[in-house]
Amino acid sequence: MSSFHHPKSKLPTVGTTIFAVMSKLANEVGAINLGQGFPDFPIDPKLSALVHAAMQLGHNQYAPMPGLLALLEALSAKVQRLYDVTYEPASEITVTAGGTQAIFTAIAATVHAGDEVIIVDPAYDCYAPSVELFGGKPIHVRLGSDMRFDADAVQAAITPRTRMLMINTPHNPAGTILRDADMMRIVEMLHGTDIILLSDEVYEHLVFDGEPHASAINYPELRERAFVIFSFGKVFHTTGWKMGYALAPKELMVEFRKVHQFNVFSVNTPMQYALAEYLKEPLHYEQLPALYQAKRDRFLAGLKRTEFKPLACEGSYFQVAEYSAISDLPDVEFAKWFARERGVVGIPLSPFYKDPPEDQRLIRFCFAKQDATLDAAIEKLCAT
């Protein structure tokens, strides 16, 4: 008999993510996958060519730990252009292996055992486990019933033990955005504290209907205490590249890089060369709101012909819909049933909560798809 005893789990309540579960089901039953958030259309051939050229030129070894200087400079120029704010390339920007690694690293670098971290539910599913891994205590606060930021609830959750507040705009999975009034409330509630802000802005360029992106970068009182996280995968349709970046004041970035260097050390070299060149043309990201708004509108028009009740989608590439007119099943059961019986996969919202509302009947669809994919999905949705 073995004398080995398996170690106590550091994440005893964590299982396989709902994204993996639903994508596996989509493959098994041949359903259209509007669950996991990835585009099904090709990337810009110019970007592919730039990666190939970088490889052919021999840029295939380790990049500098913080990122290729040319890319850091290109990112600094982009931020300056969009927000009229200067982040010093060499000390305040770090290229990461996607937005998730940037979030994990920021938490690892600053959250100590016993620290409280406020997480606004529904929340991207990497937030709470990352906090728990480093001994922190997630404090969960819900969005309002309209899926908008509830500043009073967040304010009430702040204690002397609060180390970090995590916000996300545009929001995944809700599809809502933070506006200037929300950010000013956050300025007020963090004033006079040492609370760090982690602002997840990976859908920065996917804000619709002419609304501005209310970045933490815009607010000096937030910028001085914030890690601001971005993703190349989300904006350039390259989720499989796992390329992102973090911005922070020098003092915070010093701590971030201490962890980053032992986590991934450095990030894919030829892609950094390609992105540095690609960012020289602002049109590559300026055209994104119109592209994705058209997809939202196409999908929304179809959804309105069904018994689903769509919620407001102000940003991201996710549309949340209420399904109580179709079924009273809990959302995980409904999503699995709908995939098998109707041939379309969405993501239930309850896994994004610590304690989901019992009577909530919501499902999230990803519309970052080719028009043909969206039209085929709409046809199946209308069959309800």
LUMLUM-678320 format. One record per residue (C-alpha): residue number from 1; residue in three letters; x, y, z. Coordinates in steps of 0.05 Angstrom, whole numbers, plus 32768, in hexadecimal, padded with zeros to 4 digits. Layout:
BEGIN
NUM	Ala	X	Y	Z
...
// end
This chain:
BEGIN
1	Met	8000	8000	8000
2	Ser	801B	8044	7FEC
3	Ser	8034	8071	8024
4	Phe	802A	80AF	7FF9
5	His	7FF2	80DE	800E
6	His	7FD9	810F	7FDB
7	Pro	7FE2	8158	7FF0
8	Lys	7FA8	8181	8007
9	Ser	7F8B	81A7	7FCC
10	Lys	7F99	81F2	7FCA
11	Leu	7F5A	81FB	7FA0
12	Pro	7F2A	81C7	7FBD
13	Thr	7EEB	81E6	7F9E
14	Val	7F07	81EF	7F58
15	Gly	7EF7	81BD	7F21
16	Thr	7EF9	81BE	7ED6
17	Thr	7EE5	8203	7EBC
18	Ile	7EA0	820B	7E9D
19	Phe	7EC2	8221	7E5D
20	Ala	7EE4	81DD	7E55
21	Val	7EA5	81B8	7E68
22	Met	7E79	81DC	7E36
23	Ser	7EAC	81DB	7DFD
24	Lys	7EB4	818F	7E07
25	Leu	7E69	8188	7E04
26	Ala	7E66	81B2	7DC5
27	Asn	7E97	8182	7DA4
28	Glu	7E72	8145	7DBC
29	Val	7E2E	8159	7DA3
30	Gly	7E44	8183	7D66
31	Ala	7E26	81C3	7D81
32	Ile	7E38	8209	7D6B
33	Asn	7E68	8223	7DA0
34	Leu	7E55	8269	7DB7
35	Gly	7E70	8258	7DFC
36	Gln	7EBB	8261	7E02
37	Gly	7ED1	82A7	7DEF
38	Phe	7EFA	829F	7DB1
39	Pro	7EF1	82B9	7D69
40	Asp	7EE7	8285	7D32
41	Phe	7F00	82B3	7CFB
42	Pro	7F48	82BB	7CE2
43	Ile	7F79	82EE	7CFB
44	Asp	7F93	8326	7CCE
45	Pro	7FC2	8306	7C9B
46	Lys	7FF1	8342	7CA6
47	Leu	7FFA	832C	7CEE
48	Ser	8007	82E4	7CDB
49	Ala	803B	82FB	7CA8
50	Leu	805E	8325	7CDD
51	Val	8064	82E9	7D0B
52	His	807F	82BE	7CD2
53	Ala	80B1	82F4	7CBF
54	Ala	80C9	82FA	7D07
55	Met	80D5	82AF	7D0A
56	Gln	80F9	82AF	7CC8
57	Leu	8126	82E7	7CE1
58	Gly	813A	82BB	7D1C
59	His	8113	82DC	7D54
60	Asn	8105	829A	7D76
61	Gln	812B	829D	7DB7
62	Tyr	8119	82BB	7DFB
63	Ala	80FF	8302	7DFA
64	Pro	8114	8331	7E33
65	Met	80EE	8321	7E73
66	Pro	80C1	8360	7E73
67	Gly	80B5	835B	7E28
68	Leu	80D6	8370	7DE7
69	Leu	80E8	83BA	7DEC
70	Ala	80C9	83C9	7DA8
71	Leu	8087	83AD	7DC0
72	Leu	808A	83D1	7E02
73	Glu	8096	8412	7DDD
74	Ala	805D	8404	7DAD
75	Leu	802E	83F7	7DE8
76	Ser	8044	8436	7E0A
77	Ala	8036	845D	7DCB
78	Lys	7FF1	843D	7DC5
79	Val	7FDF	8450	7E0C
80	Gln	7FF8	8496	7E01
81	Arg	7FCE	849C	7DC2
82	Leu	7F8E	8481	7DE1
83	Tyr	7F92	849D	7E28
84	Asp	7FC6	84D5	7E25
85	Val	7FEB	84B2	7E5E
86	Thr	8034	849C	7E5D
87	Tyr	8049	8457	7E76
88	Glu	8095	8450	7E75
89	Pro	80A4	8414	7E47
90	Ala	80DF	83F8	7E6D
91	Ser	80C1	83FA	7EB3
92	Glu	8075	83FF	7EB0
93	Ile	805F	83CD	7E7B
94	Thr	8068	8382	7E7A
95	Val	8055	8351	7E43
96	Thr	8032	8314	7E5E
97	Ala	801A	82CF	7E47
98	Gly	7FD3	82E8	7E41
99	Gly	7FA6	8311	7E6E
100	Thr	7F9B	82D7	7E9E
101	Gln	7FE5	82D1	7EAE
102	Ala	7FE8	831C	7EB9
103	Ile	7FAF	8318	7EEA
104	Phe	7FCE	82DC	7F0E
105	Thr	8011	82FF	7F12
106	Ala	7FF5	8341	7F2D
107	Ile	7FD0	831B	7F64
108	Ala	800D	82EF	7F74
109	Ala	8039	832D	7F7A
110	Thr	800D	8355	7FAA
111	Val	7FDB	832A	7FCF
112	His	7FF3	830E	8011
113	Ala	7FD5	82D8	803E
114	Gly	7F96	82F4	805F
115	Asp	7F8D	832E	802F
116	Glu	7F47	833A	8015
117	Val	7F3B	8343	7FCB
118	Ile	7EF8	835E	7FB3
119	Ile	7EDD	8339	7F76
120	Val	7E9F	8350	7F52
121	Asp	7E73	8315	7F3E
122	Pro	7E65	82FC	7F0A
123	Ala	7EB0	82FA	7F01
124	Tyr	7EE2	82DA	7ED1
125	Asp	7EF2	8297	7EF0
126	Cys	7F3D	82A0	7EFB
127	Tyr	7F35	82D9	7F2E
128	Ala	7F22	82B5	7F6E
129	Pro	7F4F	8277	7F66
130	Ser	7F8B	82A5	7F5A
131	Val	7F7C	82CB	7F9A
132	Glu	7F73	828A	7FC1
133	Leu	7FB4	826C	7FA8
134	Phe	7FDA	82A4	7FCA
135	Gly	7FB4	82A1	800B
136	Gly	7F86	82DB	7FFD
137	Lys	7F3C	82DC	800D
138	Pro	7F0C	82EB	7FD3
139	Ile	7ED4	831A	7FE8
140	His	7E9C	8312	7FB5
141	Val	7E6D	834C	7FA5
142	Arg	7E37	8346	7F6F
143	Leu	7E28	8373	7F35
144	Gly	7DE2	8391	7F3A
145	Ser	7DA7	836B	7F1D
146	Asp	7DB1	8393	7EDD
147	Met	7DF8	8379	7ED9
148	Arg	7E15	83BD	7EE8
149	Phe	7E49	83D2	7F1B
150	Asp	7E2D	83D9	7F61
151	Ala	7E5C	840C	7F81
152	Asp	7E37	840C	7FC4
153	Ala	7E40	83C1	7FCB
154	Val	7E8A	83C6	7FBA
155	Gln	7E93	83FF	7FEB
156	Ala	7E72	83D6	8022
157	Ala	7EA2	839C	8016
158	Ile	7EE1	83C5	8023
159	Thr	7F02	83B8	8066
160	Pro	7F47	83C6	8084
161	Arg	7F5C	8382	8069
162	Thr	7F4A	8393	8020
163	Arg	7F89	838D	7FF6
164	Met	7F6D	838F	7FAF
165	Leu	7F2E	83A0	7F88
166	Met	7F25	837C	7F45
167	Ile	7EFB	839D	7F0F
168	Asn	7EED	8389	7EC7
169	Thr	7ED5	83B5	7E8E
170	Pro	7EB9	83A4	7E5D
171	His	7E9F	836D	7E89
172	Asn	7EA5	8322	7E7D
173	Pro	7E73	8302	7E82
174	Ala	7E3F	833A	7E8B
175	Gly	7E50	8364	7E4D
176	Thr	7E46	83A5	7E73
177	Ile	7E79	83DD	7E7A
178	Leu	7E91	840C	7EB0
179	Arg	7E85	8456	7EA3
180	Asp	7EA5	8495	7EBD
181	Ala	7E75	8499	7EF8
182	Asp	7E87	8452	7F0D
183	Met	7ED1	8461	7F09
184	Met	7EC9	84A1	7F32
185	Arg	7EA6	8479	7F68
186	Ile	7EE1	8449	7F68
187	Val	7F10	8484	7F6E
188	Glu	7EE8	849C	7FAB
189	Met	7EE5	8458	7FCE
190	Leu	7F30	844A	7FC5
191	His	7F46	8490	7FD9
192	Gly	7F70	8490	8018
193	Thr	7F7B	8444	8016
194	Asp	7FB4	8418	7FFF
195	Ile	7F86	83EB	7FD7
196	Ile	7FA2	83D4	7F95
197	Leu	7F74	83D6	7F58
198	Leu	7F78	839E	7F24
199	Ser	7F53	83B6	7EE7
200	Asp	7F46	837E	7EB4
201	Glu	7F3D	83A3	7E72
202	Val	7F4A	836B	7E40
203	Tyr	7F0D	8381	7E16
204	Glu	7F26	83C8	7E14
205	His	7F15	83D2	7DCA
206	Leu	7ED2	83AF	7DCB
207	Val	7EA6	83E8	7DE5
208	Phe	7E67	83F7	7DBE
209	Asp	7E35	842D	7DAB
210	Gly	7E69	8465	7DAE
211	Glu	7E77	845D	7DF8
212	Pro	7EBE	846C	7E0E
213	His	7EE7	8437	7E32
214	Ala	7EED	844E	7E7B
215	Ser	7F33	8434	7E88
216	Ala	7F54	8439	7ECC
217	Ile	7F8C	845A	7EA5
218	Asn	7F60	8498	7E9E
219	Tyr	7F5E	84A5	7EE9
220	Pro	7F9F	84BB	7F0B
221	Glu	7F86	84A5	7F50
222	Leu	7F7A	845F	7F35
223	Arg	7FB5	845B	7F06
224	Glu	7FE6	8465	7F3F
225	Arg	7FCC	8425	7F61
226	Ala	7FB6	83FB	7F26
227	Phe	7FCC	83BF	7EFE
228	Val	7FA8	83C7	7EBC
229	Ile	7FA3	8387	7E93
230	Phe	7F9B	837F	7E48
231	Ser	7F99	8347	7E14
232	Phe	7FB2	8343	7DCD
233	Gly	7F8A	8303	7DC4
234	Lys	7F47	8326	7DD1
235	Val	7F53	8360	7DA2
236	Phe	7F79	833F	7D68
237	His	7F52	82FD	7D67
238	Thr	7F8F	82D6	7D7F
239	Thr	7F78	82B6	7DC0
240	Gly	7FA4	8279	7DB4
241	Trp	7FE3	82A4	7DB5
242	Lys	7FD9	82B4	7DFF
243	Met	7FF7	82F9	7DF9
244	Gly	7FE5	8333	7E27
245	Tyr	8005	836B	7E50
246	Ala	8000	838F	7E92
247	Leu	8009	83D9	7EA2
248	Ala	801A	83F2	7EE7
249	Pro	8042	8429	7F0A
250	Lys	808C	8417	7F12
251	Glu	8087	8404	7F5B
252	Leu	804F	83D2	7F4E
253	Met	8070	83B8	7F0E
254	Val	80B0	83A9	7F34
255	Glu	8089	8378	7F5F
256	Phe	8062	835D	7F23
257	Arg	80A2	834C	7EFE
258	Lys	80BF	8328	7F3B
259	Val	8088	82F5	7F32
260	His	8085	82F8	7EE6
261	Gln	80CE	82E4	7EDE
262	Phe	80C2	82A3	7F04
263	Asn	807E	8296	7EE7
264	Val	8089	8299	7E9C
265	Phe	80CA	82C3	7E99
266	Ser	80BC	82DC	7E53
267	Val	8087	82D8	7E1D
268	Asn	8085	82BF	7DD5
269	Thr	80BC	82E4	7DAF
270	Pro	80A6	82E4	7D65
271	Met	8060	82FA	7D78
272	Gln	807C	8334	7D9F
273	Tyr	80A3	834B	7D62
274	Ala	8064	8344	7D37
275	Leu	8037	836A	7D68
276	Ala	806A	83A2	7D70
277	Glu	8066	83AE	7D25
278	Tyr	801B	83A2	7D20
279	Leu	800B	83D7	7D55
280	Lys	802B	840D	7D2A
281	Glu	7FE9	8410	7D04
282	Pro	7FB2	8428	7D34
283	Leu	7F7B	8413	7D04
284	His	7F87	83CB	7D1A
285	Tyr	7F67	83DA	7D5D
286	Glu	7F3D	8417	7D4B
287	Gln	7F10	83EE	7D1D
288	Leu	7EFF	83BA	7D52
289	Pro	7EC2	83DC	7D73
290	Ala	7E9D	83DF	7D31
291	Leu	7EB0	8398	7D1F
292	Tyr	7E95	837A	7D5F
293	Gln	7E5A	83A9	7D66
294	Ala	7E42	8390	7D22
295	Lys	7E48	8348	7D3B
296	Arg	7E23	835A	7D7B
297	Asp	7DEB	837A	7D54
298	Arg	7DE6	833F	7D24
299	Phe	7DE1	830D	7D5D
300	Leu	7DB4	833A	7D87
301	Ala	7D82	8342	7D4D
302	Gly	7D7D	82F7	7D48
303	Leu	7D78	82ED	7D93
304	Lys	7D3D	831D	7D96
305	Arg	7D17	82ED	7D69
306	Thr	7D1C	82B7	7D9F
307	Glu	7D00	82AD	7DE4
308	Phe	7D42	82C2	7E02
309	Lys	7D43	8307	7E22
310	Pro	7D85	832A	7E13
311	Leu	7DA6	8356	7E48
312	Ala	7DCC	8395	7E35
313	Cys	7E0E	8387	7E12
314	Glu	7E39	83C6	7E16
315	Gly	7E7D	83A6	7E09
316	Ser	7EA6	8366	7E05
317	Tyr	7E90	8330	7DD3
318	Phe	7E5D	830F	7E00
319	Gln	7E11	8314	7E00
320	Val	7DEC	82FE	7E3F
321	Ala	7DA5	82E6	7E38
322	Glu	7D6E	82D4	7E69
323	Tyr	7D4C	8291	7E59
324	Ser	7D13	8289	7E8B
325	Ala	7CDF	828A	7E53
326	Ile	7D00	824B	7E37
327	Ser	7D0F	8223	7E75
328	Asp	7D12	8226	7EC1
329	Leu	7D4F	81F9	7EC4
330	Pro	7D8B	8213	7EEB
331	Asp	7DBD	8233	7EBB
332	Val	7DF1	81FB	7EB8
333	Glu	7DBC	81C7	7EAB
334	Phe	7D9B	81F5	7E78
335	Ala	7DDC	8202	7E53
336	Lys	7DEA	81B7	7E4D
337	Trp	7DA2	81A8	7E38
338	Phe	7DA2	81E0	7E05
339	Ala	7DE4	81C8	7DE7
340	Arg	7DC9	8181	7DDE
341	Glu	7D82	8192	7DC9
342	Arg	7D8A	81D3	7DA2
343	Gly	7DD2	81CF	7D8A
344	Val	7DEF	8210	7DA6
345	Val	7E1F	8216	7DE0
346	Gly	7E1F	8251	7E0F
347	Ile	7E3E	825A	7E54
348	Pro	7E13	825B	7E93
349	Leu	7E20	8296	7EC1
350	Ser	7E1E	8273	7F04
351	Pro	7E66	825A	7F00
352	Phe	7E7C	82A3	7EFF
353	Tyr	7E60	82AD	7F45
354	Lys	7E75	8298	7F8B
355	Asp	7E2B	8296	7F9E
356	Pro	7DFF	829D	7F60
357	Pro	7DB8	82B8	7F67
358	Glu	7D8A	827C	7F6C
359	Asp	7D55	8298	7F3E
360	Gln	7D85	82B2	7F08
361	Arg	7D7C	8292	7EC4
362	Leu	7DB3	82AE	7E98
363	Ile	7DE0	8293	7E61
364	Arg	7E1A	82B4	7E3D
365	Phe	7E26	82AF	7DF2
366	Cys	7E66	82C4	7DCD
367	Phe	7E5A	82E9	7D8C
368	Ala	7EA3	82EE	7D77
369	Lys	7E93	82C1	7D3C
370	Gln	7E8D	82C2	7CF1
371	Asp	7E4A	82DB	7CD7
372	Ala	7E3C	8295	7CBD
373	Thr	7E47	8278	7D03
374	Leu	7E1A	82AC	7D22
375	Asp	7DE3	82A2	7CEE
376	Ala	7DE5	8256	7CF8
377	Ala	7DE0	825F	7D43
378	Ile	7DA7	8291	7D3D
379	Glu	7D81	825F	7D12
380	Lys	7D87	822B	7D49
381	Leu	7D75	825E	7D7F
382	Cys	7D37	8272	7D59
383	Ala	7D21	822A	7D5A
384	Thr	7D11	8233	7DA3
// end
